[in-house]
Amino acid sequence: MSPKKPTQRPDLRTWPEDLQSELSALSWPEEGEGDSVVPALYTLLRGMEVEAKDAQEFVQILLEFCEENPSEEFGNPGPIVRAIERISGSEALALASLASKPSLVALRLCFRSLGELGCEDVVPLITRLTKSPIPILRDEAASFLSELEPAGFEVDDLDLEELADDIGSDT
């Protein structure tokens, strides 16, 4: 079964209900088919203008969709990350999502927003994910941690192994 591929972006007149409905209606490919929902997500989110008063709700809807699909590869960075990054202040929502219900998208958003969020808030969460039972989260978190020091972020003050052991069972 191929993913739902709308020919044009739906008219989201009664959003946020329509956005939630469109996300719920995405058809997921069978494992090994090679297709993904990424083209449908690009079609849905491309050029979507979000008014300032709706911005947080828009981000929250997308993050909740990702929380329901924590190990899904929606591109790197992909349409969801690109849509969320356009919204001012979305970093704090991504951090809260990563802390409560980690997903690959929230992890990537937080890593890409280290400058805004601060290493002291993000590194413990990424470290916790190195003990995640979800392989793609565990691997991506380990990869991100290995990139921090060469990129100039100070993580020397954190005992990452001890921190991962202390909070690893929470994931």
Contacts in CASP RR format, 6 or more apart in sequence:
PFRMAT RR
TARGET T0000
AUTHOR 0000-0000-0000
METHOD contacts of the structure
MODEL  1
MSPKKPTQRPDLRTWPEDLQSELSALSWPEEGEGDSVVPALYTLLRGMEV
EAKDAQEFVQILLEFCEENPSEEFGNPGPIVRAIERISGSEALALASLAS
KPSLVALRLCFRSLGELGCEDVVPLITRLTKSPIPILRDEAASFLSELEP
AGFEVDDLDLEELADDIGSDT
1 27 0 8 1.000
1 28 0 8 1.000
1 29 0 8 1.000
1 30 0 8 1.000
1 33 0 8 1.000
2 27 0 8 1.000
2 29 0 8 1.000
2 33 0 8 1.000
2 35 0 8 1.000
3 26 0 8 1.000
3 27 0 8 1.000
3 28 0 8 1.000
3 29 0 8 1.000
3 35 0 8 1.000
3 36 0 8 1.000
3 37 0 8 1.000
3 39 0 8 1.000
3 40 0 8 1.000
4 25 0 8 1.000
4 26 0 8 1.000
4 27 0 8 1.000
4 37 0 8 1.000
4 40 0 8 1.000
5 39 0 8 1.000
5 40 0 8 1.000
5 43 0 8 1.000
6 40 0 8 1.000
6 43 0 8 1.000
6 44 0 8 1.000
7 43 0 8 1.000
8 43 0 8 1.000
9 43 0 8 1.000
9 44 0 8 1.000
9 45 0 8 1.000
9 46 0 8 1.000
9 47 0 8 1.000
9 48 0 8 1.000
10 18 0 8 1.000
10 22 0 8 1.000
10 44 0 8 1.000
11 18 0 8 1.000
12 18 0 8 1.000
12 19 0 8 1.000
12 22 0 8 1.000
12 48 0 8 1.000
15 54 0 8 1.000
16 54 0 8 1.000
16 57 0 8 1.000
16 58 0 8 1.000
16 61 0 8 1.000
19 44 0 8 1.000
19 58 0 8 1.000
19 61 0 8 1.000
20 61 0 8 1.000
22 44 0 8 1.000
23 44 0 8 1.000
23 61 0 8 1.000
23 62 0 8 1.000
23 65 0 8 1.000
26 37 0 8 1.000
26 40 0 8 1.000
26 41 0 8 1.000
27 37 0 8 1.000
27 40 0 8 1.000
28 37 0 8 1.000
29 35 0 8 1.000
29 36 0 8 1.000
29 37 0 8 1.000
36 73 0 8 1.000
36 74 0 8 1.000
36 75 0 8 1.000
37 72 0 8 1.000
37 74 0 8 1.000
38 74 0 8 1.000
38 75 0 8 1.000
38 78 0 8 1.000
38 79 0 8 1.000
41 74 0 8 1.000
41 78 0 8 1.000
41 79 0 8 1.000
41 80 0 8 1.000
42 78 0 8 1.000
42 79 0 8 1.000
44 79 0 8 1.000
45 79 0 8 1.000
45 80 0 8 1.000
45 82 0 8 1.000
45 83 0 8 1.000
46 79 0 8 1.000
48 83 0 8 1.000
50 58 0 8 1.000
50 86 0 8 1.000
50 87 0 8 1.000
55 87 0 8 1.000
55 88 0 8 1.000
55 89 0 8 1.000
55 90 0 8 1.000
56 87 0 8 1.000
56 93 0 8 1.000
58 83 0 8 1.000
58 87 0 8 1.000
59 84 0 8 1.000
59 87 0 8 1.000
59 90 0 8 1.000
59 93 0 8 1.000
59 94 0 8 1.000
60 93 0 8 1.000
62 80 0 8 1.000
62 83 0 8 1.000
62 84 0 8 1.000
62 105 0 8 1.000
63 84 0 8 1.000
63 93 0 8 1.000
63 94 0 8 1.000
63 97 0 8 1.000
63 103 0 8 1.000
63 105 0 8 1.000
63 106 0 8 1.000
65 80 0 8 1.000
66 72 0 8 1.000
66 74 0 8 1.000
66 80 0 8 1.000
66 97 0 8 1.000
66 103 0 8 1.000
66 104 0 8 1.000
66 105 0 8 1.000
66 106 0 8 1.000
67 97 0 8 1.000
67 100 0 8 1.000
67 101 0 8 1.000
67 103 0 8 1.000
67 106 0 8 1.000
69 103 0 8 1.000
70 101 0 8 1.000
70 102 0 8 1.000
70 103 0 8 1.000
70 104 0 8 1.000
70 134 0 8 1.000
70 137 0 8 1.000
71 103 0 8 1.000
71 104 0 8 1.000
71 134 0 8 1.000
71 135 0 8 1.000
71 136 0 8 1.000
71 137 0 8 1.000
72 103 0 8 1.000
72 104 0 8 1.000
73 104 0 8 1.000
73 136 0 8 1.000
74 80 0 8 1.000
74 81 0 8 1.000
74 104 0 8 1.000
74 105 0 8 1.000
75 81 0 8 1.000
76 108 0 8 1.000
77 85 0 8 1.000
77 108 0 8 1.000
77 112 0 8 1.000
80 105 0 8 1.000
81 105 0 8 1.000
81 108 0 8 1.000
81 109 0 8 1.000
81 112 0 8 1.000
84 90 0 8 1.000
84 94 0 8 1.000
84 105 0 8 1.000
84 109 0 8 1.000
85 109 0 8 1.000
85 112 0 8 1.000
90 109 0 8 1.000
91 109 0 8 1.000
91 110 0 8 1.000
91 113 0 8 1.000
91 116 0 8 1.000
91 117 0 8 1.000
92 117 0 8 1.000
94 106 0 8 1.000
94 109 0 8 1.000
94 110 0 8 1.000
94 113 0 8 1.000
95 106 0 8 1.000
95 110 0 8 1.000
95 113 0 8 1.000
95 117 0 8 1.000
95 121 0 8 1.000
95 122 0 8 1.000
95 125 0 8 1.000
97 103 0 8 1.000
97 106 0 8 1.000
98 106 0 8 1.000
98 107 0 8 1.000
98 109 0 8 1.000
98 110 0 8 1.000
98 122 0 8 1.000
98 125 0 8 1.000
99 125 0 8 1.000
102 125 0 8 1.000
102 129 0 8 1.000
102 132 0 8 1.000
102 134 0 8 1.000
102 137 0 8 1.000
102 171 0 8 1.000
103 137 0 8 1.000
104 136 0 8 1.000
104 137 0 8 1.000
104 140 0 8 1.000
107 126 0 8 1.000
107 129 0 8 1.000
107 137 0 8 1.000
107 140 0 8 1.000
107 141 0 8 1.000
107 144 0 8 1.000
108 140 0 8 1.000
110 117 0 8 1.000
110 122 0 8 1.000
110 125 0 8 1.000
110 126 0 8 1.000
111 122 0 8 1.000
111 126 0 8 1.000
111 144 0 8 1.000
113 122 0 8 1.000
114 122 0 8 1.000
114 148 0 8 1.000
114 153 0 8 1.000
119 148 0 8 1.000
119 153 0 8 1.000
119 154 0 8 1.000
119 155 0 8 1.000
123 145 0 8 1.000
123 148 0 8 1.000
123 153 0 8 1.000
123 155 0 8 1.000
123 158 0 8 1.000
123 160 0 8 1.000
124 158 0 8 1.000
124 163 0 8 1.000
124 167 0 8 1.000
126 141 0 8 1.000
126 144 0 8 1.000
126 145 0 8 1.000
127 141 0 8 1.000
127 145 0 8 1.000
127 158 0 8 1.000
127 160 0 8 1.000
127 163 0 8 1.000
127 164 0 8 1.000
127 167 0 8 1.000
128 141 0 8 1.000
128 163 0 8 1.000
128 164 0 8 1.000
128 167 0 8 1.000
128 168 0 8 1.000
128 170 0 8 1.000
128 171 0 8 1.000
129 137 0 8 1.000
129 138 0 8 1.000
129 140 0 8 1.000
129 141 0 8 1.000
129 171 0 8 1.000
130 138 0 8 1.000
130 141 0 8 1.000
130 142 0 8 1.000
130 145 0 8 1.000
130 164 0 8 1.000
130 168 0 8 1.000
131 138 0 8 1.000
131 164 0 8 1.000
131 165 0 8 1.000
131 167 0 8 1.000
131 168 0 8 1.000
131 169 0 8 1.000
131 171 0 8 1.000
132 138 0 8 1.000
132 141 0 8 1.000
132 168 0 8 1.000
132 171 0 8 1.000
133 171 0 8 1.000
145 155 0 8 1.000
145 160 0 8 1.000
148 155 0 8 1.000
149 155 0 8 1.000
149 156 0 8 1.000
END
